Amino acid sequence: MEERQPRKLAVILHADVVGSTALVRRDESLAHERIRDAFHRFSGTIESYNGHPLELRGDALLAEFSRASDAVEASLAFQAENTEFNSTLEDDIRPTLRIGISLGEVVVADNTITGEGIVLAQRLEQLASGGGVCVQGAVYEAVPGRLPFEYASLGEQELKGFSEPVRAYAVSLKSGEAMPPPEVPAMPGEAQPNRPRQRWIVVGAMALLVLVGGGLARFQPWAPREAPASVERMAFPLPDKPSIAVLPFTNMSGDPEQEYFVDGMTEDLTTDLSKISDLTVISRTSTSGYKGRKIDIRDVGEALNVRYVIEGSVRKAGSQVRISAQLIDATTGSHLWAERYDGSLNDIFSLQDQVLEKIVGSLALRLSENERERMAFRGTRSAAAHDLYLRGVFQESTFTREGSREAMRLYEQALSIDADYALPYARIANILELSARNGWSNDIQADLTEAVELTEKAVALDPQNPNLYWSLGRATARLKTPAALERGIEALQRAIELDPDFADAYAYLTMLYVADGRGEDGLRSVETAMRLNPRYPFWYLDMRGTTRYVLKNYESAIADFEAAVERNPTALFLRWMLAASYAQAGQMEDAEWQVEELLNLGFEGTLELIVETSPIQDPRYLSLYEEGLRKAGIPE
């Protein structure tokens, strides 16, 4: 009997940027910077009102609250702050948000949140005016009448995907009233002070870090709880060898623009640790969901199935860098060590080596000579080239055309400094492959051929790096020849040989198995990836959804693609797969709406383009794929 997925009642907030495409056309780099800043500020406001930002991708934000009043207060507080902020700008690149709030049951599974409540919040958000907030009738009824809000009834709304009309209201702050400050909840066992609530002016999560001036001795946002993780509550037994998760480091620079550097530090440390055969390392994509959240080490250990956790922070000021890190045993709650490392940006590799040496020593790991050589080799000796690479990765992660262009420029700059740096070659190949799929390419075959050439060059430069074989497998499969498919499978299998815990390699191997007509093998491979990477990224859902699609399990495929779109609404390839799944399941209205969204997001390709750039070669699967796309109404 299939286990019932856990459900809960939650207040869901969904927000997006009004006219984001128009803003990008005016000044794409400035628009992306302003949009990113707006969402960082909104995330800080949400947290101050006891909410939890869940996803931030492109021009959409999803958050969860326990109380309807907190969600409404956070929304109105931010809209007022954002209006004031925009009024100080001298140009017309002024991101304005619209917000929808719903109350309903959501499904919690695989560390993701899905359900009708999320879709309803999206639909309500589309009813809101620019700078406005629209709430469901149930939210209106749940907000205490004492709060200084006024409501304008929008009547019973017929919303796409909902069989019954939904009562909706536009909500605003009453004229002349002040916004209630957030309530600061008491710690467990602590009485709430009997005093007026303190008013906070929220200008983003980084503002608080500026106030403490980086004083780590006085403020440690990563301080763990005392309670240890329960081994019994873990999904799987702990591995025989030590297992570790590197949580996203905290940006203590007081500058959101340094996020790329801090994220890169976390990625580098995770990658270096994964080179140790006697250590099980949780993927960076699995730990990224903890970024910006208050951490309970017990929960981390149980959710990720690990014994040890690394936490830390990075402060970068000019040419100086400070790394603070600590190693915690999640099963006991005890700190094994905590250190601070200071140096110049040019010494960044040396600082990272010091952190690694401390971890290896604390866990009494014995490294082979080959492992020591692999850890010592970073691909480049140039801190400047590495910094440009990290900036490129940050831009590439948007999965937008503009972000990809900027990433390509940064990778090329890195190579102009060090032409033997393997990683930028592979990243450029990834962008070429994505551009071919999304209809951004002027010559698809030329771009795909170049992608393979670049990844082969990267592998030749750094033959012990599993990430490069992952890129090679991804690029090669798109050439759609039996030889290329075989080469792609070999590359991914080699990546797994070099790193047996390489969940991403298992996940992408799924697509190559599907391409080869081996759907059942593909399903097993992606499920292995999900076990190795418990908090897997959105594209794992894409891989599993595709596998379920070709196996004609359309309802399960829809569930996967819907969850993936919620987590990354700007990834175009998710939209066309969801549209095809809806069409095959007979849900034509939903299929047509997804096609509309695909076109609104800038898709300029055709059905023929999608089929041409798909790695699927098996005639049965390819015919089924094309059939669903055509039913959905993808442009011919």
Phi, psi and omega in degrees: 000131183290133181292134180289132180289136182296138180235157175205161177270130183214156172264124184247133176247132175230131182225148171217173183265129179287128176061040182296325180298318179295321178297317182295323180294329179289314180200094191296317182292317180292322180297315180296322178296315181292319180296316179299319179296318180300317182287329174295318179294319180294321178300320177296318178297316179302314181295323180293336176260029172067025177261174182229105173299131184255315183219140176222102182222131176058243183243033180223146180227136178237136180216157181237141176229157173272332183238138179297322182298321179297318181296316180292316180299315180299319182294312182291323178297317180292317181301320178294316180294321182290324177299316179295318180298314181297329181293342180274350182279142184269350179247185183257018175270083187234092181299125177243133184257153167237146191227137174239142182229129179233164176231122181184180180279136177235158180258128177251115182207139177054036178061024173236163180235126181223178176134172184297327181300326180288316178298320180297318178300321177298314181296320179294322178301325180289342176275342183285150174279166176300127183080006184251175181227131178239133183235154175288155179303323180296327177289316177306317182287335184274343181279127181302141181292342181290342183285145189279057182245151173236150187235141174245118182290132175259005177077191178277120185255132173275109184250139181302130178092356181238126185285332181253147177299150181243127178284132184228152180223142167269132183242144180210166177282136179298143181302132178083355181267155177262147179291128178300138178287160179292147174276131178267111183292147178287152174291158179306128179082001182253132179286144177289127181302142179271075182207162179300145180292139180285139179265129178250139171261109187267119178236024177118156184298329183285340184299318180298324180292328177295320184298325181275354175062028178074014182286091186294328181293335182263336187216116179233095183294346183259010183303124185280162172285163181282330186295132178280163176287150178264118179296327181295331183272358179287147183296327181225158175298150176298142178300158179296328179263163180304141179238142187214147174234133176260109180284154180304128179292152181272137177277107180260014184280344185073016183222109180302337180292348179269004181302323180301321183290318180293316177300320179295324177298316178297316180297315181298315182295319178297315181297317181295318180294328182292348178281354183264118186292333182271019182224131173267122185243127178285138183301149176300323180294336179281329182269346186297336179294345179273357183299129177076007182253153172290130190256132169250110185303326178301313181295321180297312181300318182288319183290321185263355177063046181231157176268321186247148180226134174256130174233156179183188180213161177228133172238121181240118180229107183064236181264004182256144182228138173235125176248124174243133183214155175214149180249128184235138172273108185293336183280344178240341183080004184272148176271124179275325173193160174212126184222160174234136183235124180245144177182183179269163180300327179293341180261017188301321180294322178295321178296318178296322179297322180296320177296315180300315181300323180293320179294312181301317180293318182294326180267003179054044180276141177253118184263140174283166179297322178297320179294320178297320179294318179296319180291328181286334183272115183253003177091332178206152173259000184265115176296327180293316178296320179295321179296318177296322178299315180297321177297321180295318179300319180298318179289320182298329185293351177285338182058028176252164180296317182293318178296322179295320178297316181293320178298316178303317180298317182291321178296319179295324176297318180299318180290333177292337177273318180221100183288349180258013180277111190289320188302316179299326178299315181294322180292321176298319177299319178300319181292319178299318180294317179295320179298321178297319181290324187270003179080020180264359187264140175276335180215094187300310184297320179296318181293319180293321178296318179296323179300317179294316180299319181293318180289325175298321178295318180298316180297321179295325180285328184218075188288355179256009183262110182296331180297328180288324176292327176298314178296322179296315178298320179296316183287316186297321184299333183288345180287342172058046170235153179304321181293319180293320179297317178297319179296321179296316178297317178300318182297316181290324176294325176293322177301319180289325176298317181289329181217092183298344179262015185283086184299320182299326179293317175300319183295315182284333175301333175306313182295324179289325174295319177298317178303328183268006179081020183247066185299318181295320176297321179297319180296318178296322182293316181290328177290329172296317179300317181293328176289319179290332185234079189301328178252061189293157180284172185301326188285345170297319178298324176298316180296314180292322178298319179296318179298315179295326178298309184291340174271006176066026174264073192292322181297318178292323178297317178301315180301318179294313183291324176297315179297321180293318179295322178301323184274338178211080185290349181265356179281107188297321185297336177292322184295317183286330176289322177294319179299316180296321180294315177303315183298316180293333179273000179084010180265073190291325180297318178294322179298315181295322180295321178295324177295319176300314179298320179301314181291321179296330181278359174105013177293126183243010184266195183223172176301318180299322179295316181300313181294320182297321185267355176290142178283351184296128179243336180299125185301322181295311182293321182294320178296319179294321179298308181296323180299314180294318179298318181292318177301322183289340180095023174300134182306135181288000000 
